[in-house]
Amino acid sequence: MRKRRNRRLGQTGKRAVSLCVLTAVLAVCIKVAAVSAPYIEAFTQKAAVLSAVLGMPDGGLSLIRQRFDDEIDTGEEESDPYVAPPVTTAPPSQSEPSSESESQSESAPIEVEEVPEEHRGPIVERTYTAQAGGLYIPLQSGFVKNSTKLSNADVQAQLKKAWDLDLSTPKEPTVLIYHTHATEAYEPITRGYYDDRYNSRSTEQDKNMIRVGDEIVKQLEAAGIGVLHDTTMHDYPSYNGAYDRSAETIQSYLDKYPSIRITIDVHRDAIEQSDGTRIAPVAEIDGKKAAQIMIISGCDDGTMDMPNWSDNLRFAAAFQSEMEGSYPGLTRPIFFCYRRYNMHMTPGSLLLEFGAHGNSLEEAVYSGELCGKALAQLILEQSS
């Protein structure tokens, strides 16, 4: 009797132990499932996408490829994701900054993290001017680099014609500053090398081309000239199609403000040698380094529907002469070439490259100041 009772107690104990073990295993399984859920879901989604793609017609597959190409921003000039430089300053507000916040950001030093030796790429400073050969046409101040099939004599004949953009009412909205590639950016400081982990792109408006545009606008406003600044990032989040989007923006301003005579697309260049050395175009103006500015003026080869190209060229030459005459060395020769870049929209449409990705932000902003002063002087001279 006692043995039978002991046997029943032993079986009950075993069941209790088994139940405890089962409970513990179940708890572990639940925890593992919770941790693994995102990975399982991601794997399931990828498997579903792969299955869908394999079952697609050829057209569908090409659309998928086009979508992914667009997302990695394969553009006309360069292709790279948007990676912020390693800085410790706080990002700016998305709203328009007040004048007080602007002055504070200008005076506050930029703190930059130390770049490891293995990630340092060399930067070489260079001042560009006319070179030997028959491509360069002298202006009153500065040069035009003729990269078209037109002879220099034909180009000079165009330049001898008077240019008139009807700048008689400069207090009305006269100038539109905009940015097709707003996220183009610079080295945070001048230090003789670049961080190869940073691709010279930023969506922060105080670090990219919008900051340079702000400086141009400030100088025009100080001179009493009506100016509008569009800060749309036409190249973000997608790089492809940026020029089409900026053309729509320009047209919306022209429709609303018919007094606009000048539209300037503010960019920066990217000059890099085959060994990875980046070139920083610089000039010393009043004891301070400025990023050299290159004007791009397009020529129509008969296929670009740009009837105003000669007007743009004459405006470019006058603008070049004003900048170079006031600040010798500030400009690179005008790049006169078969490019459209929305220069078909007005007789005063130009694209300006402020330095390159080897320049510092400070150098580019200083160039924006000088450019704005020269443009204001040119407009006031023509309006009087």
BALOBA-1460 file (C-alpha; in Angstrom, 3 decimals):
// residues 384
<rec num="1" residu="m" x="0.000" y="0.000" z="0.000"/>
<rec num="2" residu="r" x="2.771" y="2.355" z="1.021"/>
<rec num="3" residu="k" x="4.767" y="1.428" z="-2.120"/>
<rec num="4" residu="r" x="1.761" y="2.201" z="-4.359"/>
<rec num="5" residu="r" x="1.340" y="5.612" z="-2.671"/>
<rec num="6" residu="n" x="5.046" y="6.384" z="-3.079"/>
<rec num="7" residu="r" x="4.822" y="5.403" z="-6.765"/>
<rec num="8" residu="r" x="1.880" y="7.825" z="-7.282"/>
<rec num="9" residu="l" x="3.781" y="10.608" z="-5.505"/>
<rec num="10" residu="g" x="6.829" y="9.950" z="-7.706"/>
<rec num="11" residu="q" x="4.726" y="10.163" z="-10.864"/>
<rec num="12" residu="t" x="3.143" y="13.430" z="-9.658"/>
<rec num="13" residu="g" x="6.596" y="14.891" z="-9.001"/>
<rec num="14" residu="k" x="7.773" y="13.935" z="-12.463"/>
<rec num="15" residu="r" x="4.689" y="15.580" z="-14.008"/>
<rec num="16" residu="a" x="5.410" y="18.759" z="-12.020"/>
<rec num="17" residu="v" x="9.019" y="18.824" z="-13.147"/>
<rec num="18" residu="s" x="7.975" y="18.178" z="-16.752"/>
<rec num="19" residu="l" x="5.441" y="20.999" z="-16.553"/>
<rec num="20" residu="c" x="8.084" y="23.397" z="-15.210"/>
<rec num="21" residu="v" x="10.510" y="22.437" z="-17.970"/>
<rec num="22" residu="l" x="7.806" y="22.822" z="-20.635"/>
<rec num="23" residu="t" x="6.852" y="26.244" z="-19.253"/>
<rec num="24" residu="a" x="10.468" y="27.406" z="-19.328"/>
<rec num="25" residu="v" x="11.001" y="26.154" z="-22.893"/>
<rec num="26" residu="l" x="7.776" y="27.855" z="-24.006"/>
<rec num="27" residu="a" x="8.921" y="31.154" z="-22.480"/>
<rec num="28" residu="v" x="12.256" y="30.936" z="-24.270"/>
<rec num="29" residu="c" x="10.516" y="30.161" z="-27.580"/>
<rec num="30" residu="i" x="8.218" y="33.154" z="-27.188"/>
<rec num="31" residu="k" x="11.181" y="35.438" z="-26.487"/>
<rec num="32" residu="v" x="13.144" y="34.113" z="-29.476"/>
<rec num="33" residu="a" x="10.112" y="34.539" z="-31.713"/>
<rec num="34" residu="a" x="9.674" y="38.132" z="-30.572"/>
<rec num="35" residu="v" x="13.312" y="38.978" z="-31.269"/>
<rec num="36" residu="s" x="13.330" y="37.198" z="-34.631"/>
<rec num="37" residu="a" x="10.013" y="38.562" z="-35.873"/>
<rec num="38" residu="p" x="11.473" y="41.538" z="-37.765"/>
<rec num="39" residu="y" x="14.032" y="39.337" z="-39.501"/>
<rec num="40" residu="i" x="11.414" y="36.733" z="-40.395"/>
<rec num="41" residu="e" x="9.152" y="39.476" z="-41.706"/>
<rec num="42" residu="a" x="11.972" y="41.032" z="-43.727"/>
<rec num="43" residu="f" x="12.897" y="37.640" z="-45.168"/>
<rec num="44" residu="t" x="9.234" y="36.988" z="-46.019"/>
<rec num="45" residu="q" x="8.945" y="40.383" z="-47.735"/>
<rec num="46" residu="k" x="12.124" y="39.852" z="-49.755"/>
<rec num="47" residu="a" x="10.937" y="36.406" z="-50.782"/>
<rec num="48" residu="a" x="7.608" y="37.884" z="-51.846"/>
<rec num="49" residu="v" x="9.305" y="40.646" z="-53.850"/>
<rec num="50" residu="l" x="11.639" y="38.125" z="-55.512"/>
<rec num="51" residu="s" x="8.689" y="35.922" z="-56.391"/>
<rec num="52" residu="a" x="6.783" y="38.894" z="-57.805"/>
<rec num="53" residu="v" x="9.757" y="40.113" z="-59.833"/>
<rec num="54" residu="l" x="10.408" y="36.657" z="-61.283"/>
<rec num="55" residu="g" x="6.806" y="36.520" z="-62.397"/>
<rec num="56" residu="m" x="6.795" y="40.013" z="-63.919"/>
<rec num="57" residu="p" x="6.828" y="40.798" z="-67.638"/>
<rec num="58" residu="d" x="9.944" y="42.507" z="-68.961"/>
<rec num="59" residu="g" x="8.380" y="45.967" z="-68.672"/>
<rec num="60" residu="g" x="7.666" y="45.503" z="-64.987"/>
<rec num="61" residu="l" x="11.216" y="44.433" z="-64.295"/>
<rec num="62" residu="s" x="12.579" y="47.512" z="-66.038"/>
<rec num="63" residu="l" x="10.305" y="49.711" z="-63.933"/>
<rec num="64" residu="i" x="11.662" y="48.121" z="-60.759"/>
<rec num="65" residu="r" x="15.215" y="48.735" z="-61.954"/>
<rec num="66" residu="q" x="14.363" y="52.335" z="-62.856"/>
<rec num="67" residu="r" x="12.838" y="52.902" z="-59.412"/>
<rec num="68" residu="f" x="15.934" y="51.621" z="-57.626"/>
<rec num="69" residu="d" x="18.229" y="53.614" z="-59.936"/>
<rec num="70" residu="d" x="16.238" y="56.718" z="-59.053"/>
<rec num="71" residu="e" x="16.481" y="56.040" z="-55.338"/>
<rec num="72" residu="i" x="20.276" y="55.875" z="-55.417"/>
<rec num="73" residu="d" x="20.287" y="59.252" z="-57.200"/>
<rec num="74" residu="t" x="22.113" y="58.419" z="-60.401"/>
<rec num="75" residu="g" x="22.301" y="61.926" z="-61.851"/>
<rec num="76" residu="e" x="23.824" y="63.866" z="-64.698"/>
<rec num="77" residu="e" x="26.989" y="64.860" z="-62.854"/>
<rec num="78" residu="e" x="27.525" y="62.529" z="-59.919"/>
<rec num="79" residu="s" x="25.730" y="59.861" z="-57.955"/>
<rec num="80" residu="d" x="25.880" y="59.505" z="-54.229"/>
<rec num="81" residu="p" x="23.651" y="59.058" z="-51.165"/>
<rec num="82" residu="y" x="23.007" y="61.883" z="-48.733"/>
<rec num="83" residu="v" x="25.422" y="61.488" z="-45.847"/>
<rec num="84" residu="a" x="25.942" y="64.312" z="-43.396"/>
<rec num="85" residu="p" x="29.523" y="65.226" z="-42.444"/>
<rec num="86" residu="p" x="30.669" y="64.254" z="-38.946"/>
<rec num="87" residu="v" x="29.995" y="67.551" z="-37.166"/>
<rec num="88" residu="t" x="28.860" y="68.125" z="-33.621"/>
<rec num="89" residu="t" x="26.757" y="71.232" z="-34.188"/>
<rec num="90" residu="a" x="22.996" y="70.873" z="-33.827"/>
<rec num="91" residu="p" x="20.980" y="70.695" z="-37.085"/>
<rec num="92" residu="p" x="19.030" y="73.835" z="-37.989"/>
<rec num="93" residu="s" x="15.289" y="74.197" z="-37.753"/>
<rec num="94" residu="q" x="13.281" y="73.339" z="-40.844"/>
<rec num="95" residu="s" x="11.542" y="76.719" z="-40.678"/>
<rec num="96" residu="e" x="12.997" y="79.908" z="-42.118"/>
<rec num="97" residu="p" x="15.734" y="81.204" z="-39.767"/>
<rec num="98" residu="s" x="15.410" y="84.624" z="-38.207"/>
<rec num="99" residu="s" x="18.105" y="87.249" z="-38.644"/>
<rec num="100" residu="e" x="19.167" y="86.660" z="-35.049"/>
<rec num="101" residu="s" x="19.630" y="82.926" z="-35.592"/>
<rec num="102" residu="e" x="21.540" y="83.606" z="-38.820"/>
<rec num="103" residu="s" x="24.007" y="85.896" z="-37.064"/>
<rec num="104" residu="q" x="24.490" y="83.372" z="-34.304"/>
<rec num="105" residu="s" x="25.166" y="80.537" z="-36.770"/>
<rec num="106" residu="e" x="27.666" y="82.686" z="-38.646"/>
<rec num="107" residu="s" x="29.624" y="83.569" z="-35.526"/>
<rec num="108" residu="a" x="29.558" y="80.143" z="-33.891"/>
<rec num="109" residu="p" x="32.638" y="78.049" z="-34.786"/>
<rec num="110" residu="i" x="32.017" y="74.705" z="-36.451"/>
<rec num="111" residu="e" x="33.286" y="71.821" z="-34.366"/>
<rec num="112" residu="v" x="34.489" y="68.984" z="-36.570"/>
<rec num="113" residu="e" x="35.423" y="65.510" z="-35.431"/>
<rec num="114" residu="e" x="38.985" y="64.344" z="-35.970"/>
<rec num="115" residu="v" x="39.318" y="62.382" z="-39.218"/>
<rec num="116" residu="p" x="41.390" y="59.190" z="-38.985"/>
<rec num="117" residu="e" x="44.491" y="59.174" z="-41.183"/>
<rec num="118" residu="e" x="43.180" y="56.332" z="-43.346"/>
<rec num="119" residu="h" x="40.130" y="58.404" z="-44.319"/>
<rec num="120" residu="r" x="41.994" y="61.585" z="-45.291"/>
<rec num="121" residu="g" x="42.090" y="62.460" z="-48.978"/>
<rec num="122" residu="p" x="44.363" y="65.244" z="-50.298"/>
<rec num="123" residu="i" x="43.074" y="68.648" z="-51.391"/>
<rec num="124" residu="v" x="45.106" y="70.932" z="-53.649"/>
<rec num="125" residu="e" x="44.236" y="74.609" z="-54.090"/>
<rec num="126" residu="r" x="44.355" y="76.062" z="-57.580"/>
<rec num="127" residu="t" x="43.527" y="79.426" z="-59.141"/>
<rec num="128" residu="y" x="42.054" y="79.009" z="-62.618"/>
<rec num="129" residu="t" x="42.529" y="81.520" z="-65.422"/>
<rec num="130" residu="a" x="42.888" y="81.482" z="-69.219"/>
<rec num="131" residu="q" x="45.330" y="78.925" z="-70.568"/>
<rec num="132" residu="a" x="47.360" y="78.718" z="-73.754"/>
<rec num="133" residu="g" x="45.446" y="77.847" z="-76.891"/>
<rec num="134" residu="g" x="42.681" y="79.317" z="-78.971"/>
<rec num="135" residu="l" x="39.727" y="78.541" z="-76.689"/>
<rec num="136" residu="y" x="39.860" y="81.698" z="-74.574"/>
<rec num="137" residu="i" x="38.289" y="84.996" z="-75.583"/>
<rec num="138" residu="p" x="39.265" y="88.050" z="-73.501"/>
<rec num="139" residu="l" x="36.557" y="90.284" z="-72.059"/>
<rec num="140" residu="q" x="36.788" y="93.691" z="-70.456"/>
<rec num="141" residu="s" x="37.741" y="91.694" z="-67.368"/>
<rec num="142" residu="g" x="38.003" y="87.923" z="-67.442"/>
<rec num="143" residu="f" x="37.620" y="85.425" z="-70.248"/>
<rec num="144" residu="v" x="35.154" y="83.231" z="-72.114"/>
<rec num="145" residu="k" x="36.186" y="79.638" z="-72.765"/>
<rec num="146" residu="n" x="34.629" y="78.836" z="-76.136"/>
<rec num="147" residu="s" x="33.767" y="75.128" z="-76.049"/>
<rec num="148" residu="t" x="31.353" y="75.293" z="-78.986"/>
<rec num="149" residu="k" x="31.743" y="74.815" z="-82.725"/>
<rec num="150" residu="l" x="31.353" y="78.562" z="-83.257"/>
<rec num="151" residu="s" x="34.507" y="80.387" z="-84.206"/>
<rec num="152" residu="n" x="35.942" y="82.899" z="-81.772"/>
<rec num="153" residu="a" x="35.140" y="85.594" z="-84.325"/>
<rec num="154" residu="d" x="31.463" y="84.570" z="-84.305"/>
<rec num="155" residu="v" x="31.375" y="84.623" z="-80.509"/>
<rec num="156" residu="q" x="33.062" y="88.012" z="-80.375"/>
<rec num="157" residu="a" x="30.501" y="89.344" z="-82.864"/>
<rec num="158" residu="q" x="27.726" y="88.277" z="-80.488"/>
<rec num="159" residu="l" x="29.496" y="89.853" z="-77.535"/>
<rec num="160" residu="k" x="29.778" y="93.210" z="-79.311"/>
<rec num="161" residu="k" x="25.990" y="93.515" z="-79.439"/>
<rec num="162" residu="a" x="24.359" y="95.499" z="-76.661"/>
<rec num="163" residu="w" x="22.558" y="93.544" z="-73.966"/>
<rec num="164" residu="d" x="19.363" y="94.866" z="-72.413"/>
<rec num="165" residu="l" x="17.325" y="92.969" z="-69.843"/>
<rec num="166" residu="d" x="15.028" y="95.938" z="-69.082"/>
<rec num="167" residu="l" x="16.278" y="96.472" z="-65.547"/>
<rec num="168" residu="s" x="14.464" y="99.804" z="-65.230"/>
<rec num="169" residu="t" x="12.495" y="98.766" z="-62.143"/>
<rec num="170" residu="p" x="15.052" y="97.053" z="-59.879"/>
<rec num="171" residu="k" x="12.919" y="97.415" z="-56.743"/>
<rec num="172" residu="e" x="10.348" y="95.073" z="-58.264"/>
<rec num="173" residu="p" x="11.153" y="91.337" z="-58.034"/>
<rec num="174" residu="t" x="13.995" y="91.298" z="-60.560"/>
<rec num="175" residu="v" x="16.239" y="88.372" z="-59.574"/>
<rec num="176" residu="l" x="15.343" y="84.780" z="-58.769"/>
<rec num="177" residu="i" x="17.950" y="82.700" z="-56.943"/>
<rec num="178" residu="y" x="17.231" y="78.965" z="-56.936"/>
<rec num="179" residu="h" x="19.004" y="75.628" z="-56.630"/>
<rec num="180" residu="t" x="18.563" y="72.630" z="-58.911"/>
<rec num="181" residu="h" x="21.106" y="70.726" z="-56.785"/>
<rec num="182" residu="a" x="20.536" y="72.336" z="-53.411"/>
<rec num="183" residu="t" x="22.140" y="69.522" z="-51.400"/>
<rec num="184" residu="e" x="25.595" y="70.043" z="-52.902"/>
<rec num="185" residu="a" x="27.899" y="70.935" z="-50.012"/>
<rec num="186" residu="y" x="31.476" y="71.662" z="-49.008"/>
<rec num="187" residu="e" x="34.157" y="70.704" z="-46.541"/>
<rec num="188" residu="p" x="33.100" y="72.021" z="-43.120"/>
<rec num="189" residu="i" x="36.449" y="73.796" z="-42.626"/>
<rec num="190" residu="t" x="39.689" y="74.408" z="-44.516"/>
<rec num="191" residu="r" x="42.216" y="71.780" z="-43.407"/>
<rec num="192" residu="g" x="44.087" y="70.579" z="-46.496"/>
<rec num="193" residu="y" x="42.332" y="67.218" z="-46.741"/>
<rec num="194" residu="y" x="38.837" y="65.791" z="-47.063"/>
<rec num="195" residu="d" x="37.025" y="63.025" z="-45.261"/>
<rec num="196" residu="d" x="36.449" y="60.237" z="-47.786"/>
<rec num="197" residu="r" x="33.479" y="59.012" z="-45.719"/>
<rec num="198" residu="y" x="31.605" y="62.243" z="-46.476"/>
<rec num="199" residu="n" x="30.252" y="62.679" z="-49.977"/>
<rec num="200" residu="s" x="29.788" y="66.469" z="-49.977"/>
<rec num="201" residu="r" x="26.008" y="66.372" z="-49.714"/>
<rec num="202" residu="s" x="23.825" y="67.812" z="-46.993"/>
<rec num="203" residu="t" x="20.135" y="68.513" z="-46.527"/>
<rec num="204" residu="e" x="20.913" y="71.092" z="-43.831"/>
<rec num="205" residu="q" x="20.292" y="74.511" z="-45.336"/>
<rec num="206" residu="d" x="23.087" y="76.234" z="-43.437"/>
<rec num="207" residu="k" x="25.641" y="73.794" z="-44.891"/>
<rec num="208" residu="n" x="24.591" y="73.430" z="-48.538"/>
<rec num="209" residu="m" x="23.989" y="75.673" z="-51.573"/>
<rec num="210" residu="i" x="21.061" y="77.411" z="-49.930"/>
<rec num="211" residu="r" x="23.507" y="79.023" z="-47.505"/>
<rec num="212" residu="v" x="25.477" y="80.455" z="-50.442"/>
<rec num="213" residu="g" x="22.235" y="81.674" z="-52.024"/>
<rec num="214" residu="d" x="21.300" y="83.383" z="-48.763"/>
<rec num="215" residu="e" x="24.485" y="85.465" z="-48.959"/>
<rec num="216" residu="i" x="23.772" y="86.573" z="-52.527"/>
<rec num="217" residu="v" x="20.238" y="87.537" z="-51.525"/>
<rec num="218" residu="k" x="21.502" y="89.507" z="-48.528"/>
<rec num="219" residu="q" x="23.715" y="91.669" z="-50.727"/>
<rec num="220" residu="l" x="20.978" y="92.319" z="-53.302"/>
<rec num="221" residu="e" x="18.492" y="93.250" z="-50.601"/>
<rec num="222" residu="a" x="21.017" y="95.607" z="-49.015"/>
<rec num="223" residu="a" x="21.274" y="97.379" z="-52.386"/>
<rec num="224" residu="g" x="17.490" y="97.737" z="-52.613"/>
<rec num="225" residu="i" x="17.062" y="95.213" z="-55.428"/>
<rec num="226" residu="g" x="13.990" y="93.004" z="-55.538"/>
<rec num="227" residu="v" x="15.125" y="89.404" z="-55.151"/>
<rec num="228" residu="l" x="13.379" y="86.088" z="-54.503"/>
<rec num="229" residu="h" x="15.097" y="83.012" z="-53.115"/>
<rec num="230" residu="d" x="13.565" y="79.607" z="-53.699"/>
<rec num="231" residu="t" x="14.955" y="77.045" z="-51.252"/>
<rec num="232" residu="t" x="13.308" y="73.949" z="-52.722"/>
<rec num="233" residu="m" x="15.645" y="70.946" z="-52.713"/>
<rec num="234" residu="h" x="14.908" y="69.759" z="-56.229"/>
<rec num="235" residu="d" x="17.525" y="66.992" z="-55.949"/>
<rec num="236" residu="y" x="16.205" y="65.448" z="-52.745"/>
<rec num="237" residu="p" x="15.102" y="62.769" z="-52.119"/>
<rec num="238" residu="s" x="15.536" y="61.973" z="-55.829"/>
<rec num="239" residu="y" x="18.435" y="63.316" z="-57.904"/>
<rec num="240" residu="n" x="17.050" y="62.258" z="-61.272"/>
<rec num="241" residu="g" x="14.712" y="64.787" z="-62.842"/>
<rec num="242" residu="a" x="16.010" y="67.695" z="-60.742"/>
<rec num="243" residu="y" x="16.229" y="70.040" z="-63.743"/>
<rec num="244" residu="d" x="12.669" y="69.271" z="-64.793"/>
<rec num="245" residu="r" x="11.458" y="70.038" z="-61.279"/>
<rec num="246" residu="s" x="13.438" y="73.276" z="-61.023"/>
<rec num="247" residu="a" x="12.059" y="74.356" z="-64.423"/>
<rec num="248" residu="e" x="8.551" y="74.009" z="-63.012"/>
<rec num="249" residu="t" x="9.583" y="76.102" z="-60.031"/>
<rec num="250" residu="i" x="11.051" y="78.818" z="-62.252"/>
<rec num="251" residu="q" x="7.918" y="78.948" z="-64.382"/>
<rec num="252" residu="s" x="5.723" y="79.320" z="-61.308"/>
<rec num="253" residu="y" x="7.764" y="82.367" z="-60.246"/>
<rec num="254" residu="l" x="7.720" y="83.864" z="-63.741"/>
<rec num="255" residu="d" x="3.940" y="83.495" z="-63.846"/>
<rec num="256" residu="k" x="3.521" y="85.168" z="-60.469"/>
<rec num="257" residu="y" x="6.239" y="87.815" z="-60.876"/>
<rec num="258" residu="p" x="6.496" y="88.896" z="-64.535"/>
<rec num="259" residu="s" x="9.067" y="91.529" z="-63.510"/>
<rec num="260" residu="i" x="11.749" y="88.831" z="-63.031"/>
<rec num="261" residu="r" x="14.578" y="89.350" z="-65.524"/>
<rec num="262" residu="i" x="17.416" y="87.297" z="-64.060"/>
<rec num="263" residu="t" x="17.355" y="83.683" z="-62.845"/>
<rec num="264" residu="i" x="20.510" y="82.215" z="-61.313"/>
<rec num="265" residu="d" x="20.960" y="78.553" z="-60.480"/>
<rec num="266" residu="v" x="23.523" y="78.313" z="-57.650"/>
<rec num="267" residu="h" x="25.685" y="75.149" z="-57.678"/>
<rec num="268" residu="r" x="29.127" y="73.936" z="-56.730"/>
<rec num="269" residu="d" x="31.530" y="72.051" z="-58.980"/>
<rec num="270" residu="a" x="33.281" y="68.726" z="-58.287"/>
<rec num="271" residu="i" x="36.894" y="68.520" z="-59.478"/>
<rec num="272" residu="e" x="38.802" y="65.356" z="-58.648"/>
<rec num="273" residu="q" x="41.894" y="63.808" z="-60.199"/>
<rec num="274" residu="s" x="42.252" y="60.128" z="-61.031"/>
<rec num="275" residu="d" x="44.339" y="59.541" z="-57.893"/>
<rec num="276" residu="g" x="41.578" y="60.890" z="-55.651"/>
<rec num="277" residu="t" x="43.075" y="64.348" z="-55.135"/>
<rec num="278" residu="r" x="40.391" y="67.024" z="-55.028"/>
<rec num="279" residu="i" x="40.978" y="70.489" z="-56.463"/>
<rec num="280" residu="a" x="39.759" y="73.557" z="-54.583"/>
<rec num="281" residu="p" x="39.508" y="76.587" z="-56.912"/>
<rec num="282" residu="v" x="40.474" y="79.571" z="-54.760"/>
<rec num="283" residu="a" x="41.356" y="83.237" z="-55.032"/>
<rec num="284" residu="e" x="42.596" y="85.597" z="-52.349"/>
<rec num="285" residu="i" x="40.369" y="88.650" z="-52.133"/>
<rec num="286" residu="d" x="41.265" y="91.344" z="-49.587"/>
<rec num="287" residu="g" x="43.429" y="88.896" z="-47.672"/>
<rec num="288" residu="k" x="40.738" y="86.221" z="-47.447"/>
<rec num="289" residu="k" x="40.266" y="83.011" z="-49.440"/>
<rec num="290" residu="a" x="37.240" y="82.845" z="-51.718"/>
<rec num="291" residu="a" x="35.996" y="79.916" z="-53.785"/>
<rec num="292" residu="q" x="36.369" y="80.779" z="-57.458"/>
<rec num="293" residu="i" x="33.114" y="81.202" z="-59.376"/>
<rec num="294" residu="m" x="32.473" y="79.777" z="-62.833"/>
<rec num="295" residu="i" x="29.585" y="81.007" z="-64.966"/>
<rec num="296" residu="i" x="28.084" y="78.452" z="-67.348"/>
<rec num="297" residu="s" x="26.387" y="79.953" z="-70.392"/>
<rec num="298" residu="g" x="24.736" y="77.591" z="-72.841"/>
<rec num="299" residu="c" x="24.784" y="77.668" z="-76.616"/>
<rec num="300" residu="d" x="22.096" y="76.158" z="-78.835"/>
<rec num="301" residu="d" x="23.331" y="73.708" z="-81.454"/>
<rec num="302" residu="g" x="19.927" y="73.719" z="-83.137"/>
<rec num="303" residu="t" x="18.441" y="70.926" z="-81.018"/>
<rec num="304" residu="m" x="17.952" y="72.607" z="-77.644"/>
<rec num="305" residu="d" x="15.131" y="75.129" z="-78.237"/>
<rec num="306" residu="m" x="17.122" y="77.903" z="-76.558"/>
<rec num="307" residu="p" x="16.539" y="81.053" z="-78.627"/>
<rec num="308" residu="n" x="17.907" y="83.365" z="-75.915"/>
<rec num="309" residu="w" x="21.388" y="81.865" z="-75.787"/>
<rec num="310" residu="s" x="23.135" y="84.935" z="-77.198"/>
<rec num="311" residu="d" x="21.329" y="87.208" z="-74.704"/>
<rec num="312" residu="n" x="22.438" y="84.933" z="-71.891"/>
<rec num="313" residu="l" x="26.008" y="85.027" z="-73.200"/>
<rec num="314" residu="r" x="26.093" y="88.826" z="-73.270"/>
<rec num="315" residu="f" x="24.661" y="88.958" z="-69.760"/>
<rec num="316" residu="a" x="27.249" y="86.406" z="-68.641"/>
<rec num="317" residu="a" x="30.067" y="88.498" z="-70.144"/>
<rec num="318" residu="a" x="28.840" y="91.667" z="-68.417"/>
<rec num="319" residu="f" x="28.453" y="89.825" z="-65.106"/>
<rec num="320" residu="q" x="31.893" y="88.237" z="-65.469"/>
<rec num="321" residu="s" x="33.497" y="91.594" z="-66.184"/>
<rec num="322" residu="e" x="31.790" y="93.148" z="-63.156"/>
<rec num="323" residu="m" x="32.929" y="90.402" z="-60.777"/>
<rec num="324" residu="e" x="36.451" y="90.130" z="-62.159"/>
<rec num="325" residu="g" x="36.894" y="93.894" z="-62.425"/>
<rec num="326" residu="s" x="35.870" y="94.405" z="-58.799"/>
<rec num="327" residu="y" x="37.558" y="91.299" z="-57.388"/>
<rec num="328" residu="p" x="40.442" y="90.125" z="-59.621"/>
<rec num="329" residu="g" x="40.846" y="86.349" z="-59.585"/>
<rec num="330" residu="l" x="37.355" y="85.654" z="-58.227"/>
<rec num="331" residu="t" x="36.123" y="84.038" z="-61.444"/>
<rec num="332" residu="r" x="37.151" y="81.167" z="-63.644"/>
<rec num="333" residu="p" x="36.640" y="81.717" z="-67.396"/>
<rec num="334" residu="i" x="32.994" y="81.516" z="-68.512"/>
<rec num="335" residu="f" x="32.208" y="78.002" z="-69.715"/>
<rec num="336" residu="f" x="30.405" y="78.615" z="-73.022"/>
<rec num="337" residu="c" x="29.154" y="75.215" z="-74.120"/>
<rec num="338" residu="y" x="26.276" y="73.161" z="-75.484"/>
<rec num="339" residu="r" x="24.343" y="72.883" z="-72.234"/>
<rec num="340" residu="r" x="20.762" y="73.903" z="-71.565"/>
<rec num="341" residu="y" x="20.331" y="73.797" z="-67.769"/>
<rec num="342" residu="n" x="17.034" y="75.761" z="-67.896"/>
<rec num="343" residu="m" x="18.739" y="78.705" z="-69.596"/>
<rec num="344" residu="h" x="15.971" y="78.716" z="-72.190"/>
<rec num="345" residu="m" x="13.512" y="80.271" z="-69.747"/>
<rec num="346" residu="t" x="14.648" y="83.921" z="-69.754"/>
<rec num="347" residu="p" x="17.243" y="86.049" z="-71.589"/>
<rec num="348" residu="g" x="19.036" y="86.432" z="-68.255"/>
<rec num="349" residu="s" x="19.379" y="82.826" z="-67.082"/>
<rec num="350" residu="l" x="22.742" y="81.496" z="-65.930"/>
<rec num="351" residu="l" x="24.199" y="78.681" z="-63.867"/>
<rec num="352" residu="l" x="26.958" y="79.571" z="-61.392"/>
<rec num="353" residu="e" x="29.400" y="77.086" z="-59.860"/>
<rec num="354" residu="f" x="30.766" y="78.291" z="-56.511"/>
<rec num="355" residu="g" x="34.040" y="76.487" z="-55.967"/>
<rec num="356" residu="a" x="34.119" y="72.700" z="-55.787"/>
<rec num="357" residu="h" x="33.770" y="69.952" z="-53.208"/>
<rec num="358" residu="g" x="37.342" y="70.598" z="-52.086"/>
<rec num="359" residu="n" x="36.494" y="74.124" z="-50.926"/>
<rec num="360" residu="s" x="35.285" y="74.979" z="-47.451"/>
<rec num="361" residu="l" x="31.833" y="76.356" z="-46.699"/>
<rec num="362" residu="e" x="33.395" y="79.598" z="-45.464"/>
<rec num="363" residu="e" x="35.163" y="80.127" z="-48.799"/>
<rec num="364" residu="a" x="31.932" y="79.552" z="-50.730"/>
<rec num="365" residu="v" x="29.886" y="81.865" z="-48.513"/>
<rec num="366" residu="y" x="32.478" y="84.614" z="-48.954"/>
<rec num="367" residu="s" x="32.181" y="84.164" z="-52.725"/>
<rec num="368" residu="g" x="28.417" y="84.473" z="-52.394"/>
<rec num="369" residu="e" x="28.917" y="87.827" z="-50.679"/>
<rec num="370" residu="l" x="31.242" y="89.117" z="-53.411"/>
<rec num="371" residu="c" x="29.016" y="87.780" z="-56.184"/>
<rec num="372" residu="g" x="25.965" y="89.444" z="-54.667"/>
<rec num="373" residu="k" x="27.736" y="92.792" z="-54.426"/>
<rec num="374" residu="a" x="28.912" y="92.610" z="-58.042"/>
<rec num="375" residu="l" x="25.474" y="91.605" z="-59.320"/>
<rec num="376" residu="a" x="23.841" y="94.440" z="-57.387"/>
<rec num="377" residu="q" x="26.312" y="96.923" z="-58.872"/>
<rec num="378" residu="l" x="25.678" y="95.599" z="-62.388"/>
<rec num="379" residu="i" x="21.899" y="95.875" z="-62.017"/>
<rec num="380" residu="l" x="22.070" y="99.388" z="-60.590"/>
<rec num="381" residu="e" x="24.365" y="100.491" z="-63.412"/>
<rec num="382" residu="q" x="21.945" y="99.166" z="-66.029"/>
<rec num="383" residu="s" x="18.827" y="100.564" z="-64.350"/>
<rec num="384" residu="s" x="20.119" y="104.138" z="-64.065"/>
